[in-house]
């Protein structure tokens, strides 16, 4: 099963929010890191997930 996670980060210096979508392919070896893409809005992160992962 593919794993998809959304991480939320707030920069303490300027308050900018970043949403990171991380995923791991089904048969991906443990030696490879996760894939990830960063977004400035939660809606864009959700749209990316729905478009690319049959959400």
PDBQT receptor file of N, H, CA, C and O in Angstrom, charges set to zero:
ATOM      1  N   UNK A   1       0.835  -1.175   0.000  1.00  0.00    +0.000 N 
ATOM      2  CA  UNK A   1       0.000   0.000   0.000  1.00  0.00    +0.000 C 
ATOM      3  C   UNK A   1       0.887   1.248   0.000  1.00  0.00    +0.000 C 
ATOM      4  O   UNK A   1       1.893   1.301   0.707  1.00  0.00    +0.000 OA
ATOM      5  N   UNK A   2       0.518   2.224  -0.776  1.00  0.00    +0.000 N 
ATOM      6  H   UNK A   2      -0.300   2.181  -1.351  1.00  0.00    +0.000 HD
ATOM      7  CA  UNK A   2       1.256   3.475  -0.847  1.00  0.00    +0.000 C 
ATOM      8  C   UNK A   2       0.938   4.318   0.387  1.00  0.00    +0.000 C 
ATOM      9  O   UNK A   2      -0.188   4.317   0.884  1.00  0.00    +0.000 OA
ATOM     10  N   UNK A   3       1.935   5.025   0.861  1.00  0.00    +0.000 N 
ATOM     11  H   UNK A   3       2.850   5.026   0.457  1.00  0.00    +0.000 HD
ATOM     12  CA  UNK A   3       1.782   5.876   2.034  1.00  0.00    +0.000 C 
ATOM     13  C   UNK A   3       1.913   7.335   1.617  1.00  0.00    +0.000 C 
ATOM     14  O   UNK A   3       2.892   7.711   0.973  1.00  0.00    +0.000 OA
ATOM     15  N   UNK A   4       0.925   8.168   1.984  1.00  0.00    +0.000 N 
ATOM     16  H   UNK A   4       0.129   7.863   2.507  1.00  0.00    +0.000 HD
ATOM     17  CA  UNK A   4       0.957   9.605   1.696  1.00  0.00    +0.000 C 
ATOM     18  C   UNK A   4       0.729  10.353   3.009  1.00  0.00    +0.000 C 
ATOM     19  O   UNK A   4      -0.193  10.035   3.760  1.00  0.00    +0.000 OA
ATOM     20  N   UNK A   5       1.576  11.346   3.280  1.00  0.00    +0.000 N 
ATOM     21  H   UNK A   5       2.326  11.604   2.670  1.00  0.00    +0.000 HD
ATOM     22  CA  UNK A   5       1.496  12.114   4.525  1.00  0.00    +0.000 C 
ATOM     23  C   UNK A   5       1.570  13.601   4.207  1.00  0.00    +0.000 C 
ATOM     24  O   UNK A   5       2.288  14.016   3.297  1.00  0.00    +0.000 OA
ATOM     25  N   UNK A   6       0.821  14.402   4.965  1.00  0.00    +0.000 N 
ATOM     26  H   UNK A   6       0.237  14.065   5.704  1.00  0.00    +0.000 HD
ATOM     27  CA  UNK A   6       0.922  15.861   4.857  1.00  0.00    +0.000 C 
ATOM     28  C   UNK A   6       1.536  16.376   6.153  1.00  0.00    +0.000 C 
ATOM     29  O   UNK A   6       1.035  16.098   7.242  1.00  0.00    +0.000 OA
ATOM     30  N   UNK A   7       2.624  17.128   6.025  1.00  0.00    +0.000 N 
ATOM     31  H   UNK A   7       3.032  17.353   5.140  1.00  0.00    +0.000 HD
ATOM     32  CA  UNK A   7       3.260  17.757   7.175  1.00  0.00    +0.000 C 
ATOM     33  C   UNK A   7       3.027  19.259   7.092  1.00  0.00    +0.000 C 
ATOM     34  O   UNK A   7       3.071  19.845   6.011  1.00  0.00    +0.000 OA
ATOM     35  N   UNK A   8       2.783  19.870   8.235  1.00  0.00    +0.000 N 
ATOM     36  H   UNK A   8       2.748  19.393   9.113  1.00  0.00    +0.000 HD
ATOM     37  CA  UNK A   8       2.557  21.319   8.298  1.00  0.00    +0.000 C 
ATOM     38  C   UNK A   8       3.707  21.947   9.072  1.00  0.00    +0.000 C 
ATOM     39  O   UNK A   8       4.037  21.507  10.173  1.00  0.00    +0.000 OA
ATOM     40  N   UNK A   9       4.308  22.965   8.497  1.00  0.00    +0.000 N 
ATOM     41  H   UNK A   9       4.040  23.322   7.602  1.00  0.00    +0.000 HD
ATOM     42  CA  UNK A   9       5.432  23.657   9.124  1.00  0.00    +0.000 C 
ATOM     43  C   UNK A   9       5.153  25.151   9.113  1.00  0.00    +0.000 C 
ATOM     44  O   UNK A   9       4.722  25.700   8.099  1.00  0.00    +0.000 OA
ATOM     45  N   UNK A  10       5.401  25.812  10.246  1.00  0.00    +0.000 N 
ATOM     46  H   UNK A  10       5.752  25.365  11.070  1.00  0.00    +0.000 HD
ATOM     47  CA  UNK A  10       5.293  27.275  10.333  1.00  0.00    +0.000 C 
ATOM     48  C   UNK A  10       6.669  27.816  10.676  1.00  0.00    +0.000 C 
ATOM     49  O   UNK A  10       7.260  27.447  11.691  1.00  0.00    +0.000 OA
ATOM     50  N   UNK A  11       7.174  28.697   9.817  1.00  0.00    +0.000 N 
ATOM     51  H   UNK A  11       6.694  28.997   8.992  1.00  0.00    +0.000 HD
ATOM     52  CA  UNK A  11       8.468  29.317  10.058  1.00  0.00    +0.000 C 
ATOM     53  C   UNK A  11       8.323  30.279  11.244  1.00  0.00    +0.000 C 
ATOM     54  O   UNK A  11       7.548  31.232  11.165  1.00  0.00    +0.000 OA
ATOM     55  N   UNK A  12       9.049  30.045  12.331  1.00  0.00    +0.000 N 
ATOM     56  H   UNK A  12       9.678  29.271  12.394  1.00  0.00    +0.000 HD
ATOM     57  CA  UNK A  12       8.886  30.897  13.519  1.00  0.00    +0.000 C 
ATOM     58  C   UNK A  12       9.360  32.343  13.321  1.00  0.00    +0.000 C 
ATOM     59  O   UNK A  12       8.966  33.227  14.082  1.00  0.00    +0.000 OA
ATOM     60  N   UNK A  13      10.179  32.589  12.335  1.00  0.00    +0.000 N 
ATOM     61  H   UNK A  13      10.500  31.871  11.716  1.00  0.00    +0.000 HD
ATOM     62  CA  UNK A  13      10.692  33.948  12.114  1.00  0.00    +0.000 C 
ATOM     63  C   UNK A  13       9.700  34.852  11.404  1.00  0.00    +0.000 C 
ATOM     64  O   UNK A  13       9.568  36.030  11.736  1.00  0.00    +0.000 OA
ATOM     65  N   UNK A  14       8.996  34.281  10.411  1.00  0.00    +0.000 N 
ATOM     66  H   UNK A  14       9.104  33.324  10.142  1.00  0.00    +0.000 HD
ATOM     67  CA  UNK A  14       8.096  35.142   9.637  1.00  0.00    +0.000 C 
ATOM     68  C   UNK A  14       6.645  34.635   9.587  1.00  0.00    +0.000 C 
ATOM     69  O   UNK A  14       5.790  35.288   8.989  1.00  0.00    +0.000 OA
ATOM     70  N   UNK A  15       6.361  33.490  10.205  1.00  0.00    +0.000 N 
ATOM     71  H   UNK A  15       7.056  32.960  10.691  1.00  0.00    +0.000 HD
ATOM     72  CA  UNK A  15       4.997  32.976  10.268  1.00  0.00    +0.000 C 
ATOM     73  C   UNK A  15       4.473  32.355   8.983  1.00  0.00    +0.000 C 
ATOM     74  O   UNK A  15       3.279  32.077   8.877  1.00  0.00    +0.000 OA
ATOM     75  N   UNK A  16       5.344  32.133   8.005  1.00  0.00    +0.000 N 
ATOM     76  H   UNK A  16       6.315  32.359   8.091  1.00  0.00    +0.000 HD
ATOM     77  CA  UNK A  16       4.917  31.548   6.725  1.00  0.00    +0.000 C 
ATOM     78  C   UNK A  16       4.621  30.056   6.922  1.00  0.00    +0.000 C 
ATOM     79  O   UNK A  16       5.411  29.321   7.516  1.00  0.00    +0.000 OA
ATOM     80  N   UNK A  17       3.469  29.635   6.411  1.00  0.00    +0.000 N 
ATOM     81  H   UNK A  17       2.828  30.232   5.929  1.00  0.00    +0.000 HD
ATOM     82  CA  UNK A  17       3.056  28.234   6.502  1.00  0.00    +0.000 C 
ATOM     83  C   UNK A  17       3.530  27.476   5.269  1.00  0.00    +0.000 C 
ATOM     84  O   UNK A  17       3.479  27.997   4.155  1.00  0.00    +0.000 OA
ATOM     85  N   UNK A  18       3.988  26.254   5.470  1.00  0.00    +0.000 N 
ATOM     86  H   UNK A  18       4.030  25.831   6.376  1.00  0.00    +0.000 HD
ATOM     87  CA  UNK A  18       4.382  25.363   4.383  1.00  0.00    +0.000 C 
ATOM     88  C   UNK A  18       3.751  24.002   4.637  1.00  0.00    +0.000 C 
ATOM     89  O   UNK A  18       3.813  23.477   5.749  1.00  0.00    +0.000 OA
ATOM     90  N   UNK A  19       3.149  23.438   3.606  1.00  0.00    +0.000 N 
ATOM     91  H   UNK A  19       3.099  23.864   2.702  1.00  0.00    +0.000 HD
ATOM     92  CA  UNK A  19       2.544  22.109   3.677  1.00  0.00    +0.000 C 
ATOM     93  C   UNK A  19       3.350  21.180   2.785  1.00  0.00    +0.000 C 
ATOM     94  O   UNK A  19       3.486  21.426   1.586  1.00  0.00    +0.000 OA
ATOM     95  N   UNK A  20       3.880  20.121   3.362  1.00  0.00    +0.000 N 
ATOM     96  H   UNK A  20       3.770  19.921   4.336  1.00  0.00    +0.000 HD
ATOM     97  CA  UNK A  20       4.737  19.192   2.639  1.00  0.00    +0.000 C 
ATOM     98  C   UNK A  20       3.990  17.886   2.447  1.00  0.00    +0.000 C 
ATOM     99  O   UNK A  20       3.558  17.258   3.413  1.00  0.00    +0.000 OA
ATOM    100  N   UNK A  21       3.840  17.479   1.187  1.00  0.00    +0.000 N 
ATOM    101  H   UNK A  21       4.191  17.989   0.401  1.00  0.00    +0.000 HD
ATOM    102  CA  UNK A  21       3.228  16.189   0.862  1.00  0.00    +0.000 C 
ATOM    103  C   UNK A  21       4.367  15.211   0.624  1.00  0.00    +0.000 C 
ATOM    104  O   UNK A  21       5.185  15.400  -0.276  1.00  0.00    +0.000 OA
ATOM    105  N   UNK A  22       4.412  14.163   1.441  1.00  0.00    +0.000 N 
ATOM    106  H   UNK A  22       3.747  14.009   2.172  1.00  0.00    +0.000 HD
ATOM    107  CA  UNK A  22       5.447  13.127   1.320  1.00  0.00    +0.000 C 
ATOM    108  C   UNK A  22       4.775  11.820   0.952  1.00  0.00    +0.000 C 
ATOM    109  O   UNK A  22       3.686  11.511   1.436  1.00  0.00    +0.000 OA
ATOM    110  N   UNK A  23       5.434  11.052   0.088  1.00  0.00    +0.000 N 
ATOM    111  H   UNK A  23       6.318  11.303  -0.305  1.00  0.00    +0.000 HD
ATOM    112  CA  UNK A  23       4.885   9.745  -0.248  1.00  0.00    +0.000 C 
ATOM    113  C   UNK A  23       5.986   8.757  -0.525  1.00  0.00    +0.000 C 
ATOM    114  O   UNK A  23       7.117   9.120  -0.848  1.00  0.00    +0.000 OA
ATOM    115  N   UNK A  24       5.631   7.511  -0.391  1.00  0.00    +0.000 N 
ATOM    116  H   UNK A  24       4.713   7.216  -0.129  1.00  0.00    +0.000 HD
ATOM    117  CA  UNK A  24       6.541   6.389  -0.627  1.00  0.00    +0.000 C 
ATOM    118  C   UNK A  24       5.802   5.401  -1.540  1.00  0.00    +0.000 C 
ATOM    119  O   UNK A  24       4.664   5.012  -1.275  1.00  0.00    +0.000 OA
ATOM    120  N   UNK A  25       6.478   5.015  -2.607  1.00  0.00    +0.000 N 
ATOM    121  H   UNK A  25       7.402   5.331  -2.822  1.00  0.00    +0.000 HD
ATOM    122  CA  UNK A  25       5.888   4.061  -3.545  1.00  0.00    +0.000 C 
ATOM    123  C   UNK A  25       5.709   2.687  -2.890  1.00  0.00    +0.000 C 
ATOM    124  O   UNK A  25       6.368   2.371  -1.899  1.00  0.00    +0.000 OA
ATOM    125  N   UNK A  26       4.828   1.896  -3.444  1.00  0.00    +0.000 N 
ATOM    126  H   UNK A  26       4.293   2.153  -4.248  1.00  0.00    +0.000 HD
ATOM    127  CA  UNK A  26       4.453   0.613  -2.854  1.00  0.00    +0.000 C 
ATOM    128  C   UNK A  26       5.635  -0.322  -2.624  1.00  0.00    +0.000 C 
ATOM    129  O   UNK A  26       5.794  -0.849  -1.523  1.00  0.00    +0.000 OA
ATOM    130  N   UNK A  27       6.459  -0.535  -3.631  1.00  0.00    +0.000 N 
ATOM    131  H   UNK A  27       6.330  -0.106  -4.526  1.00  0.00    +0.000 HD
ATOM    132  CA  UNK A  27       7.568  -1.482  -3.515  1.00  0.00    +0.000 C 
ATOM    133  C   UNK A  27       8.923  -0.779  -3.462  1.00  0.00    +0.000 C 
ATOM    134  O   UNK A  27       9.932  -1.334  -3.898  1.00  0.00    +0.000 OA
ATOM    135  N   UNK A  28       8.942   0.418  -2.939  1.00  0.00    +0.000 N 
ATOM    136  H   UNK A  28       8.122   0.869  -2.585  1.00  0.00    +0.000 HD
ATOM    137  CA  UNK A  28      10.172   1.205  -2.879  1.00  0.00    +0.000 C 
ATOM    138  C   UNK A  28      11.111   0.648  -1.809  1.00  0.00    +0.000 C 
ATOM    139  O   UNK A  28      10.681   0.420  -0.678  1.00  0.00    +0.000 OA
ATOM    140  N   UNK A  29      12.374   0.426  -2.140  1.00  0.00    +0.000 N 
ATOM    141  H   UNK A  29      12.724   0.611  -3.058  1.00  0.00    +0.000 HD
ATOM    142  CA  UNK A  29      13.325  -0.089  -1.144  1.00  0.00    +0.000 C 
ATOM    143  C   UNK A  29      13.520   0.908   0.003  1.00  0.00    +0.000 C 
ATOM    144  O   UNK A  29      13.387   2.117  -0.186  1.00  0.00    +0.000 OA
ATOM    145  N   UNK A  30      13.830   0.395   1.170  1.00  0.00    +0.000 N 
ATOM    146  H   UNK A  30      13.938  -0.587   1.323  1.00  0.00    +0.000 HD
ATOM    147  CA  UNK A  30      14.037   1.246   2.346  1.00  0.00    +0.000 C 
ATOM    148  C   UNK A  30      15.256   2.150   2.207  1.00  0.00    +0.000 C 
ATOM    149  O   UNK A  30      15.376   3.145   2.921  1.00  0.00    +0.000 OA
ATOM    150  N   UNK A  31      16.153   1.812   1.300  1.00  0.00    +0.000 N 
ATOM    151  H   UNK A  31      16.056   1.003   0.719  1.00  0.00    +0.000 HD
ATOM    152  CA  UNK A  31      17.354   2.621   1.117  1.00  0.00    +0.000 C 
ATOM    153  C   UNK A  31      17.065   3.944   0.414  1.00  0.00    +0.000 C 
ATOM    154  O   UNK A  31      17.885   4.861   0.468  1.00  0.00    +0.000 OA
ATOM    155  N   UNK A  32      15.902   4.058  -0.249  1.00  0.00    +0.000 N 
ATOM    156  H   UNK A  32      15.236   3.313  -0.293  1.00  0.00    +0.000 HD
ATOM    157  CA  UNK A  32      15.518   5.309  -0.907  1.00  0.00    +0.000 C 
ATOM    158  C   UNK A  32      14.656   6.138   0.038  1.00  0.00    +0.000 C 
ATOM    159  O   UNK A  32      13.832   5.594   0.772  1.00  0.00    +0.000 OA
ATOM    160  N   UNK A  33      14.847   7.442   0.020  1.00  0.00    +0.000 N 
ATOM    161  H   UNK A  33      15.517   7.885  -0.576  1.00  0.00    +0.000 HD
ATOM    162  CA  UNK A  33      14.028   8.334   0.841  1.00  0.00    +0.000 C 
ATOM    163  C   UNK A  33      12.656   8.545   0.213  1.00  0.00    +0.000 C 
ATOM    164  O   UNK A  33      12.394   8.110  -0.908  1.00  0.00    +0.000 OA
ATOM    165  N   UNK A  34      11.789   9.220   0.960  1.00  0.00    +0.000 N 
ATOM    166  H   UNK A  34      12.002   9.573   1.871  1.00  0.00    +0.000 HD
ATOM    167  CA  UNK A  34      10.459   9.544   0.459  1.00  0.00    +0.000 C 
ATOM    168  C   UNK A  34      10.549  10.609  -0.631  1.00  0.00    +0.000 C 
ATOM    169  O   UNK A  34      11.504  11.384  -0.690  1.00  0.00    +0.000 OA
ATOM    170  N   UNK A  35       9.535  10.628  -1.489  1.00  0.00    +0.000 N 
ATOM    171  H   UNK A  35       8.759   9.999  -1.441  1.00  0.00    +0.000 HD
ATOM    172  CA  UNK A  35       9.374  11.735  -2.426  1.00  0.00    +0.000 C 
ATOM    173  C   UNK A  35       8.611  12.830  -1.692  1.00  0.00    +0.000 C 
ATOM    174  O   UNK A  35       7.820  12.531  -0.797  1.00  0.00    +0.000 OA
ATOM    175  N   UNK A  36       8.833  14.097  -2.052  1.00  0.00    +0.000 N 
ATOM    176  H   UNK A  36       9.476  14.340  -2.779  1.00  0.00    +0.000 HD
ATOM    177  CA  UNK A  36       8.069  15.152  -1.401  1.00  0.00    +0.000 C 
ATOM    178  C   UNK A  36       7.960  16.381  -2.288  1.00  0.00    +0.000 C 
ATOM    179  O   UNK A  36       8.804  16.638  -3.146  1.00  0.00    +0.000 OA
ATOM    180  N   UNK A  37       6.881  17.136  -2.048  1.00  0.00    +0.000 N 
ATOM    181  H   UNK A  37       6.196  16.927  -1.350  1.00  0.00    +0.000 HD
ATOM    182  CA  UNK A  37       6.615  18.392  -2.733  1.00  0.00    +0.000 C 
ATOM    183  C   UNK A  37       6.071  19.357  -1.686  1.00  0.00    +0.000 C 
ATOM    184  O   UNK A  37       5.271  18.954  -0.842  1.00  0.00    +0.000 OA
ATOM    185  N   UNK A  38       6.487  20.618  -1.720  1.00  0.00    +0.000 N 
ATOM    186  H   UNK A  38       7.137  20.945  -2.406  1.00  0.00    +0.000 HD
ATOM    187  CA  UNK A  38       6.039  21.611  -0.748  1.00  0.00    +0.000 C 
ATOM    188  C   UNK A  38       5.069  22.600  -1.395  1.00  0.00    +0.000 C 
ATOM    189  O   UNK A  38       5.215  22.970  -2.559  1.00  0.00    +0.000 OA
ATOM    190  N   UNK A  39       4.073  23.017  -0.604  1.00  0.00    +0.000 N 
ATOM    191  H   UNK A  39       3.954  22.716   0.342  1.00  0.00    +0.000 HD
ATOM    192  CA  UNK A  39       3.062  23.968  -1.060  1.00  0.00    +0.000 C 
ATOM    193  C   UNK A  39       2.885  25.055  -0.010  1.00  0.00    +0.000 C 
ATOM    194  O   UNK A  39       3.149  24.828   1.171  1.00  0.00    +0.000 OA
ATOM    195  N   UNK A  40       2.445  26.222  -0.428  1.00  0.00    +0.000 N 
ATOM    196  H   UNK A  40       2.231  26.407  -1.387  1.00  0.00    +0.000 HD
ATOM    197  CA  UNK A  40       2.178  27.328   0.500  1.00  0.00    +0.000 C 
ATOM    198  C   UNK A  40       0.739  27.312   1.012  1.00  0.00    +0.000 C 
ATOM    199  O   UNK A  40       0.435  27.969   2.008  1.00  0.00    +0.000 OA
ATOM    200  N   UNK A  41      -0.150  26.574   0.348  1.00  0.00    +0.000 N 
ATOM    201  H   UNK A  41       0.096  26.041  -0.461  1.00  0.00    +0.000 HD
ATOM    202  CA  UNK A  41      -1.536  26.515   0.826  1.00  0.00    +0.000 C 
ATOM    203  C   UNK A  41      -1.968  25.068   0.987  1.00  0.00    +0.000 C 
ATOM    204  O   UNK A  41      -1.560  24.189   0.227  1.00  0.00    +0.000 OA
ATOM    205  N   UNK A  42      -2.812  24.839   2.004  1.00  0.00    +0.000 N 
ATOM    206  H   UNK A  42      -3.143  25.553   2.621  1.00  0.00    +0.000 HD
ATOM    207  CA  UNK A  42      -3.319  23.496   2.271  1.00  0.00    +0.000 C 
ATOM    208  C   UNK A  42      -4.191  23.013   1.114  1.00  0.00    +0.000 C 
ATOM    209  O   UNK A  42      -4.165  21.833   0.764  1.00  0.00    +0.000 OA
ATOM    210  N   UNK A  43      -4.962  23.924   0.521  1.00  0.00    +0.000 N 
ATOM    211  H   UNK A  43      -4.983  24.882   0.806  1.00  0.00    +0.000 HD
ATOM    212  CA  UNK A  43      -5.827  23.552  -0.602  1.00  0.00    +0.000 C 
ATOM    213  C   UNK A  43      -5.005  23.030  -1.778  1.00  0.00    +0.000 C 
ATOM    214  O   UNK A  43      -5.414  22.077  -2.441  1.00  0.00    +0.000 OA
ATOM    215  N   UNK A  44      -3.862  23.636  -2.039  1.00  0.00    +0.000 N 
ATOM    216  H   UNK A  44      -3.529  24.410  -1.499  1.00  0.00    +0.000 HD
ATOM    217  CA  UNK A  44      -3.001  23.165  -3.134  1.00  0.00    +0.000 C 
ATOM    218  C   UNK A  44      -2.439  21.783  -2.828  1.00  0.00    +0.000 C 
ATOM    219  O   UNK A  44      -2.322  20.948  -3.725  1.00  0.00    +0.000 OA
ATOM    220  N   UNK A  45      -2.090  21.533  -1.566  1.00  0.00    +0.000 N 
ATOM    221  H   UNK A  45      -2.186  22.211  -0.837  1.00  0.00    +0.000 HD
ATOM    222  CA  UNK A  45      -1.581  20.220  -1.176  1.00  0.00    +0.000 C 
ATOM    223  C   UNK A  45      -2.644  19.158  -1.360  1.00  0.00    +0.000 C 
ATOM    224  O   UNK A  45      -2.361  18.076  -1.874  1.00  0.00    +0.000 OA
ATOM    225  N   UNK A  46      -3.878  19.459  -0.941  1.00  0.00    +0.000 N 
ATOM    226  H   UNK A  46      -4.108  20.338  -0.523  1.00  0.00    +0.000 HD
ATOM    227  CA  UNK A  46      -4.981  18.500  -1.097  1.00  0.00    +0.000 C 
ATOM    228  C   UNK A  46      -5.283  18.272  -2.573  1.00  0.00    +0.000 C 
ATOM    229  O   UNK A  46      -5.527  17.137  -2.984  1.00  0.00    +0.000 OA
ATOM    230  N   UNK A  47      -5.271  19.326  -3.369  1.00  0.00    +0.000 N 
ATOM    231  H   UNK A  47      -5.073  20.247  -3.035  1.00  0.00    +0.000 HD
ATOM    232  CA  UNK A  47      -5.503  19.192  -4.807  1.00  0.00    +0.000 C 
ATOM    233  C   UNK A  47      -4.445  18.295  -5.450  1.00  0.00    +0.000 C 
ATOM    234  O   UNK A  47      -4.770  17.467  -6.301  1.00  0.00    +0.000 OA
ATOM    235  N   UNK A  48      -3.190  18.455  -5.053  1.00  0.00    +0.000 N 
ATOM    236  H   UNK A  48      -2.925  19.128  -4.362  1.00  0.00    +0.000 HD
ATOM    237  CA  UNK A  48      -2.112  17.607  -5.565  1.00  0.00    +0.000 C 
ATOM    238  C   UNK A  48      -2.358  16.140  -5.220  1.00  0.00    +0.000 C 
ATOM    239  O   UNK A  48      -2.181  15.259  -6.061  1.00  0.00    +0.000 OA
ATOM    240  N   UNK A  49      -2.766  15.888  -3.988  1.00  0.00    +0.000 N 
ATOM    241  H   UNK A  49      -2.910  16.604  -3.305  1.00  0.00    +0.000 HD
ATOM    242  CA  UNK A  49      -3.043  14.501  -3.559  1.00  0.00    +0.000 C 
ATOM    243  C   UNK A  49      -4.200  13.917  -4.354  1.00  0.00    +0.000 C 
ATOM    244  O   UNK A  49      -4.110  12.790  -4.841  1.00  0.00    +0.000 OA
ATOM    245  N   UNK A  50      -5.280  14.669  -4.490  1.00  0.00    +0.000 N 
ATOM    246  H   UNK A  50      -5.352  15.584  -4.095  1.00  0.00    +0.000 HD
ATOM    247  CA  UNK A  50      -6.461  14.166  -5.215  1.00  0.00    +0.000 C 
ATOM    248  C   UNK A  50      -6.152  13.928  -6.693  1.00  0.00    +0.000 C 
ATOM    249  O   UNK A  50      -6.670  12.982  -7.287  1.00  0.00    +0.000 OA
ATOM    250  N   UNK A  51      -5.333  14.760  -7.279  1.00  0.00    +0.000 N 
ATOM    251  H   UNK A  51      -4.913  15.528  -6.796  1.00  0.00    +0.000 HD
ATOM    252  CA  UNK A  51      -5.000  14.631  -8.692  1.00  0.00    +0.000 C 
ATOM    253  C   UNK A  51      -4.043  13.479  -8.970  1.00  0.00    +0.000 C 
ATOM    254  O   UNK A  51      -4.166  12.794  -9.985  1.00  0.00    +0.000 OA
ATOM    255  N   UNK A  52      -3.086  13.266  -8.060  1.00  0.00    +0.000 N 
ATOM    256  H   UNK A  52      -2.986  13.823  -7.235  1.00  0.00    +0.000 HD
ATOM    257  CA  UNK A  52      -2.022  12.312  -8.328  1.00  0.00    +0.000 C 
ATOM    258  C   UNK A  52      -2.149  10.966  -7.630  1.00  0.00    +0.000 C 
ATOM    259  O   UNK A  52      -1.458  10.015  -7.998  1.00  0.00    +0.000 OA
ATOM    260  N   UNK A  53      -3.008  10.868  -6.640  1.00  0.00    +0.000 N 
ATOM    261  H   UNK A  53      -3.569  11.640  -6.341  1.00  0.00    +0.000 HD
ATOM    262  CA  UNK A  53      -3.087   9.624  -5.868  1.00  0.00    +0.000 C 
ATOM    263  C   UNK A  53      -4.511   9.079  -5.792  1.00  0.00    +0.000 C 
ATOM    264  O   UNK A  53      -4.850   8.382  -4.836  1.00  0.00    +0.000 OA
ATOM    265  N   UNK A  54      -5.343   9.385  -6.777  1.00  0.00    +0.000 N 
ATOM    266  H   UNK A  54      -5.067   9.951  -7.553  1.00  0.00    +0.000 HD
ATOM    267  CA  UNK A  54      -6.721   8.883  -6.831  1.00  0.00    +0.000 C 
ATOM    268  C   UNK A  54      -7.455   9.113  -5.520  1.00  0.00    +0.000 C 
ATOM    269  O   UNK A  54      -8.107   8.216  -4.987  1.00  0.00    +0.000 OA
ATOM    270  N   UNK A  55      -7.333  10.350  -5.006  1.00  0.00    +0.000 N 
ATOM    271  H   UNK A  55      -6.803  11.079  -5.439  1.00  0.00    +0.000 HD
ATOM    272  CA  UNK A  55      -7.917  10.692  -3.712  1.00  0.00    +0.000 C 
ATOM    273  C   UNK A  55      -9.371  10.950  -3.779  1.00  0.00    +0.000 C 
ATOM    274  O   UNK A  55      -9.993  11.250  -2.760  1.00  0.00    +0.000 OA
TER     275      UNK A  55
